[in-house]
Amino acid sequence: MRMESQEKVEELKRIVEESDNIVFFGGAGVSTESGIPDFRSVDGLYNQKYKYPPEVIVSHSFFRQAPEEFFEFYKNKMIALDAQPNAAHNKLAELEKAGKVRAIITQNIDGLHYAAGSKEVLELHGSVHRNYCEACGKFYPVEYIVESEGVPRCECGGIVKPDVVLYEEGLDPNTMQKAVDYIRNAEVLIIGGTSLAVYPAAGFIDYFRGKHLVVVNMDNTTKEVHADLVIHERIGEVFELL
């Protein structure tokens, strides 16, 4: 890690030590260090070759029109049951337990924040670990999806749909409102592992009126952010030092 970055990490440590009202807003970069590819990086899913573009395959209309192809892609590319929480997930859980982090707001669907032990996790785009029969509402674990041949179906005959937000679908209004409330009332907002390219989630940070806005991301954010502190390093490496 560069000397400049080390100094910035020391500043972040000071900010964290002095606050007990921190909210973390994270994206795909938090999970890539656990081996889960993101959509937009050079080797991400958008840059791999499929019969259809990934953003088409994981859309609501494609799910309705071609469920077999949807689930083939979804099971191969969207579920990573072998992935384990990394230093960022673990440190955030530790900081929550210490009474410093009030909430984690994530755009990821992998459930790794829960796996690390965090309690107050707002999953804006849902989770692969929740799956429901569209006909009767019965719950199914992710293993049922993985082990199903073709389109997973309930014992009643209905399709078992992952509780993830597909393209063309809206975010859950209750989750959105809770996220906005946490951000609006936070003293410190740490944005990590996201380019802030996905809306409406990226617009949530506009509600922040607190003391310190921190960005930890390898690349510049797509959305202009007036941050007090910007650290261009791997988020796991940074959080390991906190």
Backbone hydrogen bonds, N-H to C=O, Kabsch-Sander energy under -0.5 kcal/mol:
donor,donor_aa,acceptor,acceptor_aa,energy
6,Q,2,R,-2.4
7,E,3,M,-2.1
8,K,4,E,-1.7
9,V,5,S,-2.4
10,E,6,Q,-1.9
11,E,7,E,-1.6
12,L,8,K,-2.3
13,K,9,V,-2.5
14,R,10,E,-1.9
15,I,11,E,-2.2
16,V,12,L,-2.6
17,E,13,K,-2.5
18,E,14,R,-1.7
19,S,15,I,-0.5
19,S,16,V,-0.9
22,I,100,K,-2.6
23,V,188,V,-2.7
24,F,103,A,-2.3
25,F,190,I,-3.0
26,G,24,F,-0.5
26,G,105,I,-2.8
27,G,192,G,-1.8
29,G,193,G,-3.1
30,V,27,G,-2.0
31,S,28,A,-1.3
32,T,28,A,-1.6
33,E,29,G,-0.6
34,S,31,S,-1.9
35,G,32,T,-1.8
36,I,31,S,-1.7
44,G,41,S,-1.7
45,L,38,D,-1.9
46,Y,39,F,-2.5
47,N,44,G,-1.3
48,Q,45,L,-1.4
50,Y,48,Q,-0.6
56,V,53,P,-1.5
57,I,53,P,-2.1
58,V,54,P,-2.5
59,S,56,V,-1.3
60,H,167,Y,-2.7
63,F,59,S,-2.2
64,R,60,H,-1.7
65,Q,61,S,-2.5
66,A,62,F,-3.3
70,F,66,A,-2.3
71,F,67,P,-2.7
72,E,68,E,-1.8
73,F,69,E,-2.1
74,Y,70,F,-3.0
75,K,71,F,-2.6
76,N,72,E,-1.5
77,K,73,F,-2.9
78,M,73,F,-0.5
78,M,74,Y,-1.9
79,I,74,Y,-0.7
83,A,80,A,-1.4
90,N,86,N,-2.5
91,K,87,A,-2.5
92,L,88,A,-2.2
93,A,89,H,-2.0
94,E,90,N,-2.0
95,L,91,K,-2.7
96,E,92,L,-2.0
97,K,93,A,-2.3
98,A,94,E,-1.6
99,G,96,E,-1.6
100,K,95,L,-2.7
101,V,95,L,-1.2
102,R,22,I,-3.0
102,R,100,K,-0.6
103,A,22,I,-1.0
104,I,120,E,-2.5
105,I,24,F,-3.4
105,I,103,A,-0.5
106,T,104,I,-0.6
106,T,122,L,-2.6
107,Q,26,G,-1.9
115,A,111,G,-2.0
116,A,112,L,-1.6
117,G,113,H,-0.5
117,G,114,Y,-1.3
118,S,113,H,-2.2
121,V,119,K,-1.4
122,L,104,I,-3.3
122,L,120,E,-0.5
123,E,121,V,-0.8
124,L,106,T,-2.1
124,L,122,L,-1.1
125,H,106,T,-0.6
126,G,123,E,-1.6
127,S,163,D,-2.1
128,V,109,I,-2.8
130,R,127,S,-1.3
131,N,140,Y,-0.8
132,Y,161,K,-2.4
133,C,138,K,-2.1
134,E,159,I,-2.7
137,G,133,C,-1.5
140,Y,131,N,-2.9
144,Y,141,P,-1.1
145,I,141,P,-0.8
146,V,142,V,-2.2
147,E,143,E,-2.4
148,S,144,Y,-0.8
148,S,145,I,-0.6
150,G,148,S,-0.5
154,C,158,G,-3.3
157,G,154,C,-1.6
160,V,152,P,-2.6
161,K,132,Y,-2.8
161,K,159,I,-0.8
163,D,127,S,-0.5
163,D,130,R,-3.2
164,V,162,P,-1.8
165,V,125,H,-2.1
166,L,164,V,-0.8
167,Y,58,V,-2.4
169,E,166,L,-2.0
176,M,172,D,-2.4
177,Q,173,P,-2.3
178,K,174,N,-2.1
179,A,175,T,-2.3
180,V,176,M,-2.4
181,D,177,Q,-2.4
182,Y,178,K,-2.4
183,I,179,A,-2.3
184,R,180,V,-2.8
185,N,181,D,-1.7
186,A,182,Y,-0.6
186,A,183,I,-0.8
187,E,21,N,-2.0
188,V,21,N,-2.0
189,L,212,H,-2.5
190,I,23,V,-2.6
190,I,188,V,-0.5
191,I,189,L,-0.6
191,I,214,V,-3.4
192,G,25,F,-2.5
192,G,190,I,-0.6
193,G,216,V,-2.3
199,Y,197,A,-0.6
202,A,198,V,-2.5
203,G,200,P,-1.3
204,F,200,P,-0.5
204,F,201,A,-1.8
205,I,202,A,-0.7
206,D,203,G,-1.4
207,Y,204,F,-2.0
208,F,205,I,-1.7
209,R,183,I,-0.5
211,K,187,E,-1.8
212,H,187,E,-1.9
214,V,189,L,-2.8
214,V,212,H,-0.5
215,V,229,L,-2.7
216,V,191,I,-3.1
217,N,215,V,-0.5
217,N,231,I,-1.7
222,T,195,S,-3.7
223,K,195,S,-0.9
227,A,225,V,-1.5
228,D,213,L,-2.1
229,L,213,L,-1.6
231,I,215,V,-3.1
232,H,230,V,-0.5
233,E,231,I,-1.4
238,V,234,R,-2.0
239,F,235,I,-2.8
240,E,236,G,-1.8
241,L,237,E,-0.6
241,L,238,V,-1.0
242,L,239,F,-1.1
